[in-house]
Amino acid sequence: MARSHSLQFVRNIGIAAHIDAGKTTTTERILYYTGRSHKMGEVHDGNATMDWMEQEQERGITITSAATSAFWRVSRFDDAEGKNDSQQYKVNIIDTPGHVDFTVEVERSLRVLDGCVSVFCAVGGVQPQSETVWRQATKYNVPRVIYVNKMDRLGADFFSVISRVKERLGANVAPIQIPIGAESAYSGYVDLITMKATIYKSDDGKISETVEIPEDMRAQAAEWREKMIEAIADFDDSIMERFLEGEEIGEDEIRAALRAGTIALKVFPALSGSSFKNKGVQAMIDAVVEFLPSPLEKGDAGKVGGVDPRTEEALVRRPDDKEPFTALAFKIMSDKYVGRLTFLRVYSGVLKKGSQVLVAYRDPQTNDFRTRSERVGRILEMHANDRKDIDEAFAGEIVGVIGLNDVNTGHTVCDPDHPIALESIKFPEPVIQIAIEPKSKADQEKLGSSLQRLAQEDPTFRVFTDPESGQTIISGMGELHLEIIVDRLNREFGVQANQGKPQVAYRETVRTTAKAEGRFVRQTGGSGQYGHCWLEVEPLPAGSGFIFENKVVGGSIPKEYIPAIEKGVREALNSGILAGYPVVDIKIKVIEGSYHEVDSNENAFKQAAIIGFKECMKKANPVIKEPIMHVEVTTPEQNVGDVVGDINSRRGRIEGMEQSFGGVTIVNAHVPLSEMFGYVTTLRSLSQGRAVPNVTPSHYEEVPGNIATEIVAKAQGGR
């Protein structure tokens, strides 16, 4: 089977934004206009193609990212009779959630995409999750096109959104069109590249015509065209010279410069539209294929770097079907019809169904590389939860695979003869946890396996058994996240479960540097046990995680025992000495020790490390840290006092307030998660339901002394 589209005509894009900015509606319109679906699904009717889960349809939100493919010819090549001779593009699309509890879906999607459409609400502008998504896209060097949606809404203001994006996200934005009218008067746009206007002739946006720019908008269009060229001149010297000399710059030159600048992340083209009213979507798809990169152009000519898992030597793969097969597993899904489905982004080579592949990944516990063989059963081209069997997957494509039973998110799938491990995906730590117990004995048997399957799908969802109480504890990114998990347990796996009150995922760390001895000596009949090491602990900046260093000189501990010491320390990290919470943001050095020719072994040094670690922690001024949430509340001005008073009563810090249009104030604050349970209900009653909160994880901070004492007493009382 041959490749259907040359790589230069493939686009792998995501649709990402804050909740309620219109991502799913926009994706539905793309599917309709590209002929992928023949009926437009609506989120509010619960029949959107990409929101196929029952929970998504009931709640009107996207929970899981969905993938699909569509085909497009650039509409500006249409002739007078509607014929189109331009090249057809294949656009692979991932629609991502906007709710912060499902931010993992955005993170893993952006890791494998070549471009992104950042959707902003014309009324809400830059909202908290917009900033999070923008930062995630910047982290993975993903070029973006900006689409200002909901231009038909009351209070819509395209130019205000553009200035906020520049100001709050620090982006060099180049509007390539400006809207004609706004709110109910939104009737089209002026294309600043062609200097022509598109006017919609019907309310549903399905009939439009290209005309000259309206007389009363010519001065404004000329001004914004100049601003667009200035944004390009910021990074293109030849256009800057000609612009300063007053020369005319042609359409093709502008498009070429915009494309180069967008791919290099030096400029972000911006468009306007109303996806719900079917206006502006075709122009946005044109911008996707014209300005966003193909797999050959992302980063350094589409190359991806990795290491040989056997030698850790650096390797590179190019987006070429002739290269050895290399792919990244970026999503796992449990499907009741086909079982375990693994989503792969193919970076190089060709994958054939039935072929043997190698799975490579770094073990998070030991930091060593692991590999194993698997066989690919079926390869599927995805369209939300529909799928089509295909025989081969080529470089640059996104496909689903059945048969990889022991692959997790972030694992590399590659040619067994040419092993490579690509950089994995880092996920945020869970911030909230609840105890869960089955309602019956029959549920007891299914609970464990069902939770494990859900944990394989979602790396921000964790399951563990409390060693003291024997309870099953589940942890995640927020109350909604865990609510959906419990709902899925019931619907998809038929498990009925009771849940306890939410608990905060505290962490422990140290304030100072300290040294301590770890000594494990046992003498029983036969060979004994002897492990002895000196460890030093030092605090690291917040968010650093854990670093282990071997500083032993002179062979006082043989090299073969150092990994056992690291393993012991990593095991001890799971339970701190104050209240048994995981330990973070520390560096441990092993500095010296001793061994016995006969009695020393790996287990003895592992046990010595655990003892030494706990002694270090005691001496290094240990503290408990709590998750702090960034709370942004959009509230009517008359309720500001109540909102601020409530935040202060929750140990919150007000970081700032800004006036927004429409007589509302945006209050920004940091509040401990432990004080946030039930916040939405309280806020609704304070503001008669008019204030809108947005709560996102921010960082960890030290717990005040009196509260730390309570936490420790509670933990020790439960032991």
C-alpha angles and dihedrals in degrees: 000000000000128000111271096211132029109243093247088065095051123096123189106196141165130210107220136168148119117305113283096016089119104258097145093043088051091050091049090054091049089053091049097048093045090052092244091124128021098207125051112238117216125212092214091053092050093236103104111140094223095046095064100146116099091234091053092051093047096046099035092231134110113247104168129033113250126203130213141156129229137173128231142181117201106261096214088071091064111121127215091277093050094254117144121204097173125117116276114239126209110221117194107199132195116193108205133198121257099204112103092227088068097044089125088073091057093044096053094041094052090049091066102032128097097206143006141210107221107205119205126186110241088222103036096039116181107008128180097266089045087062092047093050091046091053091048091051091049090050090057094039093241115170113228142206114203118224117189103205134189095044087156093062124105108264095023112158118173096184094050090053092050092051091048092051089052093046103040100032098033090229127157096231121191112191105211091189138022125213124252104227127334140235110012089349093060102125108155144310144267114238105222093199097054094024090226129124128232113209122192112226097192134047092239091056094234095119119055140152136202114238141159116287111275111260094241092055101048096094092047091047091050090050093051093044087057090050090051091052090046089055089052092045088058089077105015112073097188092054090045092055093048092043092053090048090053095244121155113254115212128233094247092051091050091049093048093048092046091050093050092045094047093050089049090050090240096119138021117210112219131206136175133225151136108241093186090056091042093242124139097003097111091051089050092053088049088054090050094057095037101047110020119082130256117228086267093061107041111112113326099006090305094298120150125204129218142145135254103255090215099051104011088232113155116257135183131208124198124210094257131125090222094059120091112281113269128168139161122227102223102167138024121200132185110221121189092215104042103018120222114018120192119199113215132191105207110215100175142000129014129291117209124197114257092024126137115244137183121234114210129184143145114254106235092210099053100017088229125128119253128195135185139166125251135172124231111229106182134359117214134195104218130225104173102289094341118088143187125210115238130181100221141021119208135206113289096026132120114218143160119241130199121203102046097114100167103043124113134193110289096024118131119234112200150152109295091222093052107037119193134166114210122206108281127226120265116216132197118257118254114259104193135046139185135189114243130193133182119250095222142016090257089055090048091064094049098040098077097048092043093052091048091054091050091048090053089054096047120041092192091059114082133185126196140153117243103237092210102047100022089229122146107242122197121193133191148148100287148335093281091050092056092041090057091047092054090046091051091049088059100041104036102029101026093234118146112205140174118221131209129220117294115266129200119248098231122187133207129220141154134257101203143031118263141168127216141170125243113199125175115179124162126169117194132149110307120001118009134214122252126173125152130171141155115222132193123203126198131177120250130203116278113281095023095113114198133332125188122198132186109217097163113133130185096027097276085147116031114241093242091066096053094082088053090054090050090048091052092049092048090051091049090051089071092070123036124205099244104056105344096261122143115275119235142175099032138123119216120198124189103214108172145335143146139254142202121234093225109020101043117100140151095269093052091053091045090054091045089053092052091051092045092048093053091048090050091051092052092053098042099070098256120213138184119240125202131203113258119206127214105229120195115183122189104202139166110260094247091061097048094098093052093046093050092045091052092049091050090051088056094058087261127156118218107224098183148316129227133187115238130190119274095049095286132128125214112218117198119197145153115231130175111252090230088067095047103074110118091009096131092055092049092047092051092053092046093053102029087249094302100110116084119206128202115192121188131169109259114171145308123271135184113270115241112259099250092050092045088055090054092049092050092046091050092048093048092044089056093052 
